[in-house]
Amino acid sequence: MLNKTCLAIVIASSLTLGGCYSSDEIKSAVEVELRIMETSDLHANIMDYNYYTSRVDNTIGLARTASLIKQARLEVKNSVLVDNGDLLQGSPMGDYIAHTFQANNQLIDTHPAYKAMNTLDYAVGNIGNHEFNYGLDFLDQATAAANFPYISANVYCEIDNCFRDVKAGEPLFKPYIITEQEVIDNQGAKHTIKIGYIGFVPPQIKVWDKQNLDGKVIAKGIVESAERYVPKMKDQGADVIIAIPHSGIGSSENPANMNAENATWALTTVAGIDAIMFGHSHSVFPSAQFSDVAKVNIETGTINGVAAVMPGRWGDNLGIIDLTLRQEEGKWRVSNSLSQARPIFIKETDKVAGFSVNPDKEIHTKVASDHQATLDYVNAPIGKSSADMYSFLSLVQDDPTVQIVSNAQIDAVTKAAAKIDTLKHLPVLSAAAPFKAGGRHRTSSDADSYVQVAAGELSYKNAADLYLYPNTLVAVKVTGKQVKDWLECSANQFNQIDPNSAASQSLINWGTHRTYNFDVIDGVNYKIDVTQPNKFDGDCAVVNADANRIVELSYTDDSGTIFKGEEFANKSFLIATNNFRAFGNKFAGTGADYIAMELPDTNREALTQYITQLSELNGEVDPSANNNWQFKTIESNTKLDIRFETQDSPLADAFIKLNQQRPMTKLEADNIVSGFAIYSIDLSIDLN
C-alpha cells in the first residue's frame, strides 16, 4: 500500500514528474533549481521606441526586456539565457541596417542587436526564418559579431561554401551544443551539469526566401532532425536537453507531419527533450489561448508533460522555465517544472493594476548612434498623401492602406510586363493584405498594431508602416478560376453569419485566419457573401467544395467589356504579389509553376517609388479606396447584430465616422481585449 507522502505525490503528478519518495528521501535529495530564460521574435526591436509614431513605446523593446532578464537572474542561484531567433528583421532599425549593408556590400559596424545582446550573457542563439531575409552574406556578417554561439539542426548547405566554409551536406551552424554549467544545489554544494541546446527553423524558409536560398541550402523537417540529434546529445552526456524551435505550437491532431511549419507539440513527443523554448507565432504560452489544446497544462506550462514557454514578440515578454533537477544514481533528471511568460507592460484596467518595466540604460547607450541613424533614415521625405491612411476598417471594407500598396504593385508589374512579349497583353491585378489590423487580437499591444499614416508629407517610415515586410515583388500567371479560389480562401477571414439569428454574431475570424492572409485582389470587382460557408480553411485546404462565398466576380477591360462567369474563369491574368505569397503554394495559382516574373525590387521599394513618382507628377498621391470589393447585402426578416473589433481610440472613432461605407455603431461591451472597441455593422442595407 502507498504511504501518504507517496500517494500525495501521485495525486500531484501534473506538477511533479518524479516517482514516490519518503519524506526523509525528499529532504536529503540533491536538487538543483535551474532557470532558463528566453527572448524570441525581437524583430530588431532593440529600442523601446515606435519609429512609425515617433515616440517612446513602453510595450516593446529588448531595452525593457533586459531589465526583466537582470531582475529574473537575481531571483535564483542558477540561470541561463537563450534567444529563439527572428532577430535581425522587422523594425525600421532592422531596415536601416539592411539598407547600409546593401549600399556598402558589407556591414560597416556591429549590428545593434548584438551591441545590446552582448551585454546580457546569452548562452546560445537559434536562427529564425527572418534571419534569411537579407541573404546569407548578411547573416554571416551579422552573426559573426555575437559573443555567443548559434545553432540550427535542420538547415544544410546544398553546395560547397554556401555559407562561410561549410561543405555540401553539412549544417550551416552547429546542430547543437553541449555546455558545462556550474550550478549550486539546494544544500549549497556546487556541481557541473551538461546542458544541451538544439535549435530548429521552419523548413518553409526554402519557399519564403527562395531568392536567397534556392540552390544554396537544404531545409529538413524539425521533428526528423530532433529524432536524429537528440539521441546523440544523450550519448555525449547531456544531462538536460533544451530544444529551441523557431516554430509555433502546431497540431496535436497531425503531429506526424514531418514538414510542419509549427511543430512544437510534435517535438514534445521526442524522447529526451526536457524543456522547449519556442516562438515564431508571436503568441504567449502558457496562456488561456491554449487551454483547449490536447495535453496542455496552462497552469504549469507543459505540453505532453514537457516544460515549454513562448514569450510573444518584440520583447513584450520574457519567457521563463524553472526546472527542478534531481540527482539520482549520479544522473540528473527533471522532477518538476513551472513555466511563465513575464510581461514588460500591463495596461491598468478596472480589474488589473498596471505597470511598466523601466528600460535598461546600458542598452540605450550601446545603440544610441544606431537609434539616431534610424531616425534620420525613416524621416527622409518621399512624397505627399492627399488623404489619411489608417487601417482601422481594413477588415470590413476596401481600405486606403491596402489600396495604395495594390496601386504601386500594379504600376510596377505593368511596366515590367510591357517589356515581355508573352506577358504584355495580360491584365495586371494585385493581391495585397492588411499586415497591421490588430495583430493576434490577444493583448493590449495588439491594439496598437494598425497603420496610422496621416495625410500630408510622407517619409520612409510611412512606407515601412504601410508595408511591414522586406518581401520582393513577384507576379504569377493565373486563370480567372484561380482568382476566384484565391479570394475564396481569403474569405475565410470571416465567420459564417446566420441570417435568421437575432443573437450577436462576430464577423471577424480571429482564431484561425491571420489578417496578412486576407488578400484583397484589385483590378476585379466582387462581393463576399458571409452567410455562406467557407470553401477553404485558413491554410487554403478545401473544407466544402460546393461553398461559394465570392459572388458577382467580374473584370472590365480598357474598352469597357465585362468578363464574368465562364468567360472570366477562362481568362488569364497576372497577379502582382510578394515572394512569400507567390512561392507559397497555398493560395490557388501560387507556387513555382505559376511564377511569371520576379522583380528585383522589394514591395516597399515599389511603394516608395510609386509615392515619389505620383507626388512629383501631381503634387501628391491619392490613396483613396476604389471599393472594388464589399460584403453582399444580407436579406433577412430578422434584425441582425453583426459585430467587429478595431482600435479603441479617438483617432479610430473619427476615421470610422468619416469613412464608413455601411452604418457602424460603437458599442459598450465587457470582456473585450484592452485597447479594442466593438462596433456593430449593418449588412442589411444595399450599397448599390
N, C-alpha and C positions, 0 to 999 in steps of 0.2 A: 504494500500500500504506500502511496506517495505521502511524504510528510507535508506539513502545512506550508513550509517555505517552498518546497518543490512544486506543490500544487499552485501556489500563487504565481510562480514563475511561468507555469504552463498557461494559466489563465491570461497572463500579460504577455503572451508570446508575440503579439503585434508590436510591442515596444522593445522586447528583449529577444535577441536572436540566439541566445545561449541555451544550454541544456539545464539540468537540475543540479543545484548545489546546496549544500547545507549552509546555515548562516555563518559557521566558522570558516568554511571554504570561501565564501564571498568576501569576508573580511580580510582573509590572508591572500587572496588572489592578487597577482600582479596585473595592474591595469594601467593603460595609458590613454589619456584623453587627447585626441588629435583633431584639430580644427582645420578644415580645408575651405579656403575662400576662393570665390570665382568672380571675375568680371567677364562679360560677354557682350557682343554686338555693340561695342562702343561707337563704331562707325565714325571714327575721327572726331567725336565729341569730347575733346580733351578739356576745353574751357566750359565753364557754366555760363554759356552765352548763346543767345539766339541771333545768328547773323542775318536772319530774314527780317526780324523786327528791330534789330539794333538795340538790344537790351539784355541785361543780366537775366539768366533763367535758372532759378534755384531748383528746377525739377530734373536737370540733366548735367552730365559732365563728369569726367574722371576726376577733375579737381575736387569735386564734392565726395565722390565715392572713395577717394583716397583718405578722407577724414574718417570714414567708416572703417576702412581697412586698418588704419592705425589704432582706432579705438578697439576693434574686434581682436587685434593682436594682444592688446594689453589685458584682455579679459581671461586669457588662457596661457598655459605654460608652453604648449606645442602648437604650431600652426604653419601652414604652407599656403601660397597664393598662386593661382593659375589664371590664364586668360584663354578664352574659348575661341576667339577669332572674330572675323568681320570687324577689323580694327582700323584699316587704312583708308576706307572709302565711306562716304555717306554724309559728310558735312561740308560746308564751304571751306573749312580749313583743309580737309582732305582734297577737295578740288584744287585749291591753290597749290598745294604741294605737288599734285599730279601735273598741274599746268607748268610749274617751273621745271619739272623733270622732262616733260615733252619739249619744252623750249630749249633746254640745255643738253638733252640726251643723257642726263645724269642728275642725281640728287646733289644739290650744292651744299647741303647741310644734313645733319641728323633729323630724321622725321620727328616732328613734335610729339607723336605718340610715344616714341622711345625716350625722348627727353624726359617725359613725365614718368613713364613706366619704369625706367631705370632707377628711379628714386624709391621704388616701392618693394624691391626684393621679390620679384616674381620667380617661382621655381621653374616654370615652363610655360610656353605658349603653344596654342594649336592654330592651325591655318583654317580660316573660314572661306566660304566661296567668294566673297567680295575682295579677298586679297589678290585674286587673279584679274580684277577688272582693268588694271593698267599694264598688264603684261608681266612676263617672267623676269625681265631685266629690272623693272621697278621693284618687284617683290624681292629680288636678290639684294638690291642695294638698300632697300628699306630695312629688311630684317637683319642685315649684317650689323646694324647698329644696336641691336638688342643685346643686353648683357645677360640674357637667359636663353636657353636652347629652345628650338622649335621642333615639333613632332607632327607627323602625318602618316598614318598607316595604310592609306588606300590610294595614294597618287604616286605614279611611277613615270620615269622618263620613257618615252617611246623610241627616242633616238639618242645617240651618244651626245653628251654635253648639252642636253636640252635646258639644264639648269646647273650653274656652276660647273663642276667637273663630273657630274653624275652620269654614269653609263646607262645605255639602254637596258631596261628591265629592272633598274634599281630605283628605290624610292627617292623622291625629291628631298625629303627631310628624313631623319631617323624615324622609323615607325613608332618607336617607344624608347623611353629611357628609364633606367632604374637608378635612383639616387639613395645614398645613405644619409639618413636623417637622425641626428641626435635628439632624443626625447627624454622627458622626465616622467617617471611613473607616479602612481598615487601615494607612494611611500617616500618620494623624494630621490629615488635612485635613478641613475642615468642608464639609458640603453641606446643602441643604434638599430634602427629599423630600416629596411629597404623598401622604399616606396616606388612603385612602377607607375609611369604615366603613359597612356596611349591615346592618340588623337585621330579624329576622322573628319572628313568633309563630305558633303553630298556628292555622289558621283555625277550628278547633273551639271557639274562645272564644265564638262565637255560640251554641253549644249549651251549653257548660259554665256560662256566665254569662248565660243568656238573660234572666233577670230584670233584669240591669243593662244589657244591651246591645241588647235587641230594639227595633227601630225607631230605634236611635241610630247604630249603626256597621255597616259592611260589612267583612268579612274576606275577602281574596283568597288564592289559593294561594301557597305560598312560592316554588316554582320559577318560576312565571309572573311573579312580582314581581321576582325576580332577573334574569330574562331581559329585563324591561322597563328596569330601572335600571342594571345593571352596564355596558352599553354607554355609557350617558350619563355614568357616572363616568369611564370611559376617555376619552370625548370631552372631558371637563372637566379632563383632565390628571392623573388619579390614577396615581401610579407603582406603588403597591401597594394592592390591594383586600382588605380583611379582612371576611369575612362573619361575622355573629354571630347564627346561627339558634337561637332557643329551641326546639329540635327534636332528637329523637334520631336515631340513625344511619339507621334506616329500611331499606327493602328494596332490595337490589341486583337483585332479580328483576322488580320492578314500579316502576322509578324514574319512570315517566311519569304516575303518579297525581298530578294537579295539586292535589288537596285533602288530600294526605297530612299526617297529624299529625307523623310522623317522616320528614324529607325531607333529611337531611344528605348521605346517599350520593348522592341525585339532584342535590343542589346542587353537588357536586364536578364534575359534568359541564357546568356552566355556564361557558363560556369567560370568562376574565378574572379569576376569583377566585383569589387567591394563598394564602390561609390561611383556615381555618374554626375559629372558637371556638364550640363548640356545647354543648348542655346538655339540660335538660328531663327526661331519662330517669334521672337520678341515678346513672349509671354512670361508670366511669373509662375513658377512651381516651387513649392506647393501653394495652391490657391483653390478657391471654390470652383474655378473654371474647370478643374479636372476631377471633380468629385464623382462624376458618373463613369469615369474610365475604369475598366476592369482591373482589379488587383492593385489599385492605387489607394494609398493611405495618406490623405492630405494633412492629417494631424501630425504625423511623424515625418512625412515627406519621403515615402518609399514607393517604389514600383516593383511589384513581384518580390517585395521584401528587401530590395536593394535601395540604399540611400541615394537620393537624387535631388538636384536643385537646378533651377533655371532663373537667372536674375534679370529678366526683362530686356530693356535695350537702352542705349545711350548713357549708361551709367546710372540709371534711375534706381537700381537696386544692387546690393552686394549679395551674392549667393554664399551661403554658409552651410556646411555639413559638419556636425560634431560626431566623430566616431569614438566609441569606446573599444579599445583593443585589449583583449585578454590574452595573457601568455599561458599556454598550455603545452606541456612537454616540449618546451623550447621553441614553440611556434606561436605566432600571433594570429588571432582571428577576431573578426568584428563580433562583439557581443551585444552592441546597442548602437543606435544612431538617432540623430534628430537633425532635420533639415529646415532651413528658413531662408526666405528672401528678405533682406533688411533694406527698407527704402531710405532714400536720402531726403524725401519730402513727403509729407502727408498734409493735404488741404484740410483746414479746420471746417467742421460742419457742426450742426446741432448735436450730433451724436459722437463726434470724434474730436479730440484735441489735436490741432495741427502742430507740425514742427518742420524745421528746415535745417539740414546739416550745413555748417559753415565750410567754405572752400579751404583747401589746403594751400597755404601761401607759397610754399616751395614750388608747387606745380605752376602756379600763376607766374612766378618769377622765371622758371625754366622756359616757358613757352611765350613769354611776353612779346618777343620780337616776331614770332610766327603769328601771334594774335593780331598785332598791328598790321603786318603784311597782308593778312587775310582781310582785315577791314578795308585796306586800300584796294585790294583786288575786287571785293564784292561790291564796292561802292562806285566803281568806274561806270560812267553813263553809257547806255546802249541805245536809248530812244525814248519814246513817249507814248503813253496809252491814253485813249480818249475816254475810257471807262474803267470803273473798278473791276478787279478780277479777284473775287472771293469764291471759294469752293463750298460755301455753306449749303447750297442747293444742288450740288453736283450729282447726288444720287437720286434725285426726284424730278429733274428737268434738265434740258440742254443747258450747258454751262459755259461761261466765258473762259474759265481756266483750262478746260478741255478743248474748247473751240480754237483758241489761239495756237495750241500745240498741233491740232489737226491741220489748221491753215498752213503752218510752217512746214509740216511733213509733206502735204500735198504739193506745195510750191517747190520744195527741194527735189522730190521724186519726179515731178512733171518735167523739170528742167533736165534732170539726168536721163530720163526715158526718151526725151526728144532727140537724143544723140544716138539712140539704138534703134535701128530699122525694125527689128522684130517686136519692139515694145512701144514705140511712139504712138501707135494707133489706139492703144488700150486706155480706157478711162481710169483715172487715178482716184482711189478712195483713201481714206485714212482711218486707222484704228488707234484710238487714244483713250486712256483711262484716268480717273481721278486718283492720283497717287496719295493725295493728302485729303482724306474725307472722314476723319475721326479715328484713324488708327485701328486698333482692335476693339475700340469701344469698351475698354475694360478698366482704365484708370483715368484719374483726373487729367494727367498729362496728355492722354489721347485726345482730350477735348481741345487741346491747342493745335492738334495736327490738321490744320486747314490752310490752304493757300490764302494769303492775305496781301494782295498787291493792289495798292490804291491807284486811282487814275493820276496821271501826271508823269513826271520824269521816271524813267526806268533804268535800273542798273543791273549788273550781272547777278547780284544776289536775288533779284526778282525773277530772272530766268531760271536760277537754281531752285527757287521756290516753286515755280511753275512746272519744272521738270527735274525731279529729285535725283534721278539715277544717271550714271555715266554710260547709258546704253548707246549703241550705234544704230544708225538709220539703215533699215533693210526693207526691201519691197518683195512681196510674194505675189505670184500669179495664181489667181483663183477663179472659180466659176461663181455665178450668182447663187447656185445651190449651196456652195460652201460659205458664201457670205451670210446666207440665212442661218446655217447651222452655227457659224461663228457667233452670231447675235443670239441664237437660242441658248448657247452656253453662257454668254454674258448675262442673259436674263435670269440666270439662277441667283443673281443678286437680290431678287425679290421673293418674299414669301407668297404663297398662294392665298388669295383673298376669297373668302366665301361671300358671294353677293347676297346671300339670304340671312346673314348673321348681323344682329344689331350690337353684338359684343365688340369691344375694342380689338383691333387687329393690327399687328405690327407689319409694316411694309418691307422693311429692310432685313435681309438675311445676314445678320452679323455673325452667325455661328459657323457657317461652312463656306462662305464666299468672301474672298478678300476683295476690297474695293479696287485694288490695282488689276484685278481680273474683270472689272466691269467695263469692258471695251465699248465705247461709242464709235460707230462707224459713220464717218462723214462722207458726203457725196451721194448718199442714198437717203430715201425717206422711209420711215417705218413707225409702227406703233407696237407697244408691248401690252399684251392682254394678261394682266396679273391674276385674273380669275381662273386661268388655265394652269394645269400642272406643268412642271418643268420637264423638258425633253432630256436635259443633261444635268449632272450634278456639278459641283464646283470644280471638279477635275476634268470636265467635259466627257465623262463616261455616260453612255446612254442609260437613262432610268425609265423612260417612257417614250418609245419610238414613235408613238402616234400623237404625242403632245405638240401643240402649236401655239406658242406664245407670241411669236413675231408675225404681225399681220400688216396688211396694206404696204408691203415692201415694194419699192419701185426705184427706178433710176431714170432720170431725164437727161438726154444728151444735149449738146450745144444747139441743136436745131429745134429742140422742143419735143422730140419724140420720147414718149414714155414707155419704158420697158417694165413689165410686171409678169407675174405668173411664170409660165414655161419659158417665155422669151427672156425674162430676167434670169431664170435658173440656168439657162444655157449660155448666157453671155459671159465673156471673160473680162476680168478686171485686174488691175494692180492695186494692192493694198500697201500703203506706206505704214510701217510699224517699227518696232525696235528688234534688236537681235535676240533679246530674251524671248519675245513672243514668236518671232519668225522661225526660230530654230526649235521652239519648244515642243512641237509635235503633239500639242494638246488641243488647241482650237482647230476646227476644220480649216483646211487649206494652209496649215503650218507644218514645218518640218523641212528637212534638207531638199526634198524633191520639189518643193514649191518655190524655192528661192529664185527670184528673177534678177535682183541687184543687191549688192552690198556696197553702201556708200561709205566713204572714209570718215565722214563727219559724225560726231555724236548727235543725238536728237536735240540736246541742249544747245549745241553749236548751231544747228539748223534753225532753232527757235531764235537764238540771239541774232543771227544774220537776217532772219525774216523781220524781226522788230526794227533792226537798224535800217534795213532797206526801205521798209514802208515809212518809217519816220523821216528818212531823208527825202523820200519822194512826196509824201503827203503832209509832212509835219508831225504826224502821229500815226499809230496803228489802232485799228478798230477791232477789239476782241469780241464784239457782241455775238452772242449765240444765235445761230440761224434757225434753231428749233426744228431740226430735221427729224428729231425723234420726240415722242411723247407717249404717255400711257393711253391705251384705248379706254374711252369713256365707259364706265360701268352702268348698265341699265338695270335698275333694281327698284322694287317697291318698298324696300327696307331702307331706313336711314342708316347709312354706314358710318362707322367710326374707325377710319384708317389713320394710322399714326406713323411718324418717322422721327428720328432723332437728329439733332445737329447741335452746333455750339450754342451755349447759353451765354450771350454777351449782347450789350447794346449795339455793337457793330453788326452782329449777325441779325438782330431784330430789325435794324434799319434796312439792311440789304434785302432781307426777305420781304419786308413790307413793300419795298420799291420794285422788286424784280419777280415776285411770284407770278407764275403763269396760271396756276389754279388757286382757288381760295385756300388759304392756310391760316390756322389759328393756333397761337401758342397756348399750351395747356398747363395747368397746375397739376403736378404729378409727384407722387412719392416713389421711392425705390428706383430712382434714376441715378446713373453714374455721375458723380460730381463733375460739374463743368458742362454737362449736356442739358439740353432742353428737349421737350417733346412737343411736336406740332401735329395737329390734325390736318389732313389734306383731302379736299373734296374731289373725288374722281367721277362724280356723277354728272358734272357739267361738261358738255361737249365744247371743245375749244375751236372747232372748225366753223 
